[in-house]
Amino acid sequence: MEIPLHKLPAHGLFPVTLPDGSDVVIAVSPGGIAVFADECPHQGLPVSAGSLGADGTITCPFHGAQFSATTGACVCGPATDALPRFASTIVEGSLRIGPRLAPG
Ligand code: FES
Protein backbone atom coordinates (compact mmCIF):
# COMPACT_ATOMS: atom_id res chain seq x y z
CA MET A 1 0.00 0.00 0.00
CA GLU A 2 1.26 3.47 -0.84
CA ILE A 3 0.24 6.76 0.73
CA PRO A 4 1.34 10.08 -0.79
CA LEU A 5 3.49 11.94 1.73
CA HIS A 6 1.41 15.10 1.28
CA LYS A 7 -1.56 13.26 2.83
CA LEU A 8 0.32 12.64 6.08
CA PRO A 9 0.34 15.10 8.97
CA ALA A 10 3.51 17.09 9.60
CA HIS A 11 3.58 15.47 13.04
CA GLY A 12 1.38 12.92 14.72
CA LEU A 13 -0.37 9.58 14.42
CA PHE A 14 -2.27 8.58 11.29
CA PRO A 15 -4.35 5.34 11.43
CA VAL A 16 -4.77 3.31 8.24
CA THR A 17 -6.36 -0.05 7.40
CA LEU A 18 -4.25 -2.04 4.93
CA PRO A 19 -5.88 -3.99 2.08
CA ASP A 20 -5.42 -7.23 4.07
CA GLY A 21 -7.44 -5.75 6.95
CA SER A 22 -4.49 -4.99 9.22
CA ASP A 23 -4.91 -1.81 11.23
CA VAL A 24 -1.69 0.16 11.37
CA VAL A 25 -0.66 3.55 12.65
CA ILE A 26 1.81 5.78 10.85
CA ALA A 27 3.91 7.82 13.26
CA VAL A 28 5.40 11.02 11.86
CA SER A 29 7.91 12.40 14.34
CA PRO A 30 11.16 14.38 14.34
CA GLY A 31 12.91 10.99 14.01
CA GLY A 32 11.15 10.22 10.73
CA ILE A 33 8.23 8.07 9.63
CA ALA A 34 7.54 4.61 11.05
CA VAL A 35 4.60 2.22 10.77
CA PHE A 36 3.33 0.09 13.65
CA ALA A 37 0.45 -2.26 14.35
CA ASP A 38 -2.36 -0.13 15.78
CA GLU A 39 -2.55 -2.46 18.74
CA CYS A 40 -1.04 -1.66 22.12
CA PRO A 41 0.83 -4.72 23.42
CA HIS A 42 -0.72 -4.12 26.86
CA GLN A 43 -4.38 -4.91 26.12
CA GLY A 44 -4.61 -4.70 22.34
CA LEU A 45 -6.33 -1.30 22.20
CA PRO A 46 -5.58 1.22 19.40
CA VAL A 47 -2.59 3.43 20.18
CA SER A 48 -3.67 5.72 17.31
CA ALA A 49 -6.20 7.18 19.77
CA GLY A 50 -3.25 8.40 21.80
CA SER A 51 -0.73 11.13 21.21
CA LEU A 52 2.74 11.66 19.85
CA GLY A 53 4.84 14.05 21.88
CA ALA A 54 7.43 16.47 20.56
CA ASP A 55 10.07 14.18 22.10
CA GLY A 56 9.05 11.37 19.74
CA THR A 57 7.15 9.30 22.32
CA ILE A 58 3.79 7.69 21.58
CA THR A 59 1.50 7.57 24.62
CA CYS A 60 -1.32 5.02 24.70
CA PRO A 61 -4.44 6.78 26.03
CA PHE A 62 -5.85 3.80 27.86
CA HIS A 63 -3.30 3.08 30.60
CA GLY A 64 -0.40 5.36 29.72
CA ALA A 65 2.16 3.00 28.20
CA GLN A 66 4.75 4.83 26.10
CA PHE A 67 6.69 3.78 23.03
CA SER A 68 9.44 5.16 20.83
CA ALA A 69 7.90 6.57 17.64
CA THR A 70 10.94 5.47 15.66
CA THR A 71 11.57 1.94 16.94
CA GLY A 72 8.35 1.04 18.78
CA ALA A 73 10.35 0.08 21.87
CA CYS A 74 8.37 0.28 25.10
CA VAL A 75 9.80 3.06 27.25
CA CYS A 76 7.15 3.10 30.00
CA GLY A 77 4.69 0.47 31.26
CA PRO A 78 2.27 -1.05 31.93
CA ALA A 79 3.12 -2.61 28.53
CA THR A 80 6.37 -4.54 28.44
CA ASP A 81 6.66 -5.45 24.76
CA ALA A 82 7.40 -3.17 21.81
CA LEU A 83 4.80 -2.04 19.29
CA PRO A 84 5.07 -4.44 16.32
CA ARG A 85 6.57 -2.70 13.28
CA PHE A 86 5.73 -2.89 9.61
CA ALA A 87 8.30 -2.45 6.86
CA SER A 88 8.12 0.94 5.19
CA THR A 89 10.05 2.89 2.60
CA ILE A 90 9.62 6.21 0.84
CA VAL A 91 9.47 5.87 -2.93
CA GLU A 92 8.87 8.79 -5.29
CA GLY A 93 7.00 10.92 -2.80
CA SER A 94 4.91 8.14 -1.29
CA LEU A 95 5.17 5.99 1.81
CA ARG A 96 5.13 2.34 0.81
CA ILE A 97 4.00 0.01 3.62
CA GLY A 98 5.29 -3.54 3.53
CA PRO A 99 4.76 -6.63 5.67
CA ARG A 100 4.75 -6.86 9.44
CA LEU A 101 8.27 -7.39 10.71
CA ALA A 102 9.38 -10.11 13.08
CA PRO A 103 9.97 -8.88 16.64
CA GLY A 104 13.47 -7.88 17.66
S1 FES B 1 -3.97 -0.74 26.25
FE1 FES B 1 -2.29 0.62 25.99
S2 FES B 1 -1.55 0.94 28.00
FE2 FES B 1 -3.17 -0.47 28.26
Boltz pocket constraint, residues with backbone or C-beta under 6 A from the ligand:
constraints:
  - pocket:
      binder: B
      contacts: [[A, 40], [A, 41], [A, 42], [A, 43], [A, 44], [A, 45], [A, 60], [A, 61], [A, 62], [A, 63], [A, 64], [A, 65], [A, 77], [A, 78], [A, 79]]
      max_distance: 6.0
